[in-house]
Amino acid sequence: MGARYLVAVVVALTTALSPAAPATADDVLDEHFEEEDWWQPPLDENGEPGPALWLDYRTTDAARTAIVEAYRADGLEVVIPPAGRRGAGPLYLLPDDVDEAWFRYHLNLDSWAALDSGKLPGFADIGLVTARGCNPSTQADPGWSARVLFTEPGTEGAEGDDVRLGYYTYHLGQPGDCGEFMLWNDEGIVEQARWYCIEGHIAMNTPGAGDGVLEAWVDGKRVFHRTNLAFRRVGEEWVEVNTFWLNVYFGGSTVVNPVDLELRFDELVISDSGRVPCLTRFTDDDDSAHEASIELLFDRGIVAGCAQNLYCPYRNVSRAELVAFLDRWLKLPSTTTDYFDDDDGHWAEVVLDRMAEAGVLRGCGVRRACPDTPVTREQAAAFLRRTFALPLVTEDFFTDDEGSVFEDDINAIAAAGITVGCDTTRFCPEIPSRRDQTASLIARAITYVEGS
């Protein structure tokens, strides 16, 4: 690695390194964050540690990260405490001679009330002191970096607690000493407590020319594209894509954040051969016509799986499950009233009481919730109408719901475009509603009330 390897040694501080580079493969790194010691060198065929590939892993990183439930099974949680700045920051050492690279990770800003901007993971080839800390590249100490940037929630065109992402880039044409803010477009504004797929791509410029490329995608949509960047000068062919910086850093100024900042990463892949596809959360819904709705609602924290990486799309949805899905959308306050006797000790007891308090759940008898009973299609219509406050209509859409106590609810969700029935004239009211079908009903209801 020449000079870049010496830089890595300096950055690593006290980390012992071997000069060996990681083996080149289709993917340079495929990290699932399933083990607490994920950053440790892999063992070779003799059970001995190989060369260190994660550099500058500090005690702060260990104290402020944990392996928790995430997008696919477990993932990496990072928490920056009040008045803290670094949540994580180790550097992954890439192979030699990488002039173009891609990354992909899944990101959830679980609780991110940041009072300033900061940095998230991205590529770099930092100098001894340059390409960070408001120290731009110099001929004596060349370097560049393109970490992902987060802005303060509700700023830069984002509303509420939404966050606009971008790149924080040190390059030869930057307007000042500090890295340049390169904000992504509106598709790069992300909500909190929701999973997103983040992709990045960098192509180094021809030394001395302004033809470097920097791109980004969120959930598969390109949100940033520049092709006129310069990261290295004439004679700096050895400046390359040297590291991936697993950076979670708040601020860079004197602003003090008063609360915990919490996020999760999962399924990090680095490639030197092309874009890395986004993953879907569940592996058993690929053949379902409702997969898009299932995955969307999971990303928004509304539906949950039935087991690790499984949704069980063709299983009937229970009353407790459906009420829990709808409860996650409503975000209602808790109640101390115990409405039912048959849910004592049930996993959904608190949710059932809360939704009864709101008038969404009316029980199946005197002080009975019947939490594990499958929901019929007509019952699902009633839950949806009450949850989303859909107006009643006079139009009659179906021929097989006459006499049903839920006929008005069925017509209400049909008028809103939430259902088209089970064929052109029938609703099939007494058939149980499956988990995949239910996800599409909820997704359409959300679309109806949010107006998009």
C-alpha positions, -999 to +999 in steps of 0.1 A: +000+000+000+030+023+000+023+057+016-014+049+021-004+020+043+018+043+064-011+066+068-032+037+080-007+029+106-007+064+119-045+065+120-046+032+138-026+046+167-018+017+188-034-009+166-009-036+155-010-042+117+003-067+093+013-056+058-009-082+043-040-069+025-074-085+025-081-111-001-098-096-032-133-111-038-165-101-055-173-082-024-144-066-005-164-068+028-197-084+037-204-076+073-237-086+090-228-073+125-239-106+142-210-109+166-198-086+194-162-089+181-171-082+145-142-058+142-116-084+152-093-099+125-107-131+110-091-164+119-071-182+093-072-220+085-050-226+115-072-207+139-048-178+141-058-141+138-053-128+103-042-092+095-061-064+112-086-049+087-106-026+110-082+002+121-086+027+149-112+008+169-113+026+202-126+021+237-153+047+229-165+026+200-168-004+222-187+015+249-211+032+225-219+003+202-238-030+207-252-059+187-290-056+188-320-067+167-318-049+134-328-052+097-318-088+090-315-106+124-289-086+144-270-054+135-249-026+150-265-001+173-246+032+179-255+056+207-239+091+211-246+102+247-254+137+258-225+161+251-208+133+232-194+135+197-180+102+186-203+072+185-181+050+162-152+056+138-131+026+129-117+025+094-119-007+072-087-012+051-095-019+014-073-039-010-045-022-030-052-003-062-089+003-057-099+034-078-136+028-078-158+013-051-194+010-039-210+005-005-244-005+008-258-005+043-292-004+059-298+025+083-324+034+109-323+067+127-341+054+158-339+086+178-319+114+162-327+148+177-293+163+167-288+200+172-261+201+145-250+182+115-225+153+115-211+123+097-221+088+088-201+060+071-184+066+037-152+062+017-119+080+023-081+080+018-071+104+045-036+119+048-016+121+080-038+151+091-057+161+060-093+153+048-107+158+082-108+184+110-110+213+085-076+203+071-078+202+033-055+181+010-020+195+004+007+184-020+028+174+010+000+155+026-027+146+000-060+131+011-097+131+005-129+118+021-166+115+012-185+105+043-223+105+044-236+137+060-267+142+082-282+176+088-301+189+118-337+175+117-362+199+101-336+219+083-323+221+047-358+215+033-367+186+056-398+190+078-405+180+114-379+155+126-370+143+091-333+144+082-317+154+049-286+133+040-257+143+019-220+139+015-194+157+036-166+158+010-129+168+011-118+173-025-094+195-044-121+220-055-138+225-021-147+262-013-131+263+021-108+245+046-136+223+060-153+196+039-180+207+015-217+200+022-231+182-009-268+177+000-288+149-017-321+157-034-355+153-017-355+115-021-325+117+003-347+131+031-353+103+056-378+098+084-368+086+119-375+052+132-376+038+097-352+015+078-336+028+046-311+013+022-282+036+017-258+032-013-227+051-023-203+051-053-170+068-058-147+067-088-113+084-085-104+111-110-077+108-136-047+124-117-049+161-124-083+160-142-118+168-129-135+136-138-141+120-105-175+105-097-196+106-065-231+091-064-257+080-038-289+061-037-316+058-011-339+028-014-326+022-049-334+058-061-304+079-072-303+110-049-269+125-059-246+124-089-215+145-097-190+137-124-166+167-122-147+161-090-110+160-083-095+140-054-059+137-066-033+157-084-009+149-112+016+124-098-007+112-071-018+079-088-012+062-054-040+082-038-070+057-041-101+044-023-081+032+007-106+029+035-143+028+045-149+050+075-176+035+098-181+070+111-209+082+134-199+116+146-220+145+159-210+181+151-176+195+146-184+227+165-190+237+200-227+227+199-236+203+228-264+179+222-285+173+253-300+138+246-289+104+234-286+100+196-294+064+186-292+047+152-287+012+139-267-002+109-270-036+093-258-056+063-228-035+052-213-045+019-183-029+002-176-038-035-150-029-060-169-045-089-203-028-090-234-017-071-246-038-043-284-045-044-306-035-015-320-063+006-356-069+015-364-076+051-381-110+047-371-140+027-404-158+025-425-131+008-408-131-026-436-149-043-464-128-027-481-101-047-481-081-015-443-081-010-440-043-016-466-035+010-450-059+036-416-045+031-428-009+032-447-014+064-417-031+080-395-002+071-420+021+087-420+000+119-457-011+115-456-048+107-433-074+123-421-108+113-432-142+127-396-155+131-360-145+120-362-130+085-397-145+081-431-128+077-454-159+072-474-141+045-499-168+039-508-173+076-541-159+088-536-127+108-549-128+144-568-101+162-539-093+184-515-090+154-538-067+134-544-045+164-507-043+171-500-033+135-526-005+136-514+006+171-479+012+157-493+036+132-516+054+156-489+058+184-515+063+211-508+070+248-511+040+272-540+034+294-543+020+329-577+005+323-579-033+319-606-039+294-604-077+290-601-108+310-588-132+283-556-114+275-540-115+309-503-123+303-507-121+266-479-104+246-504-078+233-523-071+265-511-035+267-518-029+230-553-044+232-562-022+262-549+009+244-568+002+212-600-005+232-596+028+249-594+044+215-625+027+203-608+007+176-611-027+194-646-035+207-640-070+218-656-103+209-679-106+240-682-094+275-646-085+286-632-107+259-607-097+232-601-131+216-565-121+209-555-152+190-586-157+169-581-151+132-595-119+118-621-122+090-621-098+061-652-080+073-637-076+108-605-062+092-626-037+074-641-025+107-606-022+123-594-002+094-623+022+092-621+030+129-583+033+129-582+057+099-615+075+107-629+068+072-662+084+064-693+062+059-708+062+025-742+053+010-729+035-021-731-003-019-701-020-035-706-057-030-734-083-032-723-108-006-722-086+025-759-079+028-769-083+064-734-082+077-730-059+108-698-047+091-714-038+057-709+000+064-673-006+072-668-027+041-683+000+019-662+027+036-629+010+028-641+002-007-650+039-013-615+049-001-598+025-026-585+003+001-602-029-012-616-041-045-631-072-029-623-108-038-638-105-073-658-079-092-689-081-071-680-100-039-661-091-008-659-126+008-666-111+042-663-142+064-630-155+049-600-150+072-576-122+062-540-134+055-510-115+068-499-105+033-533-093+023-537-074+055-504-056+049-517-043+015-549-031+031-530-011+058-506+003+032-535+015+010-552+030+040-520+049+050-517+062+014-553+073+015-550+094+047-516+107+039-527+118+005-498+103-015 
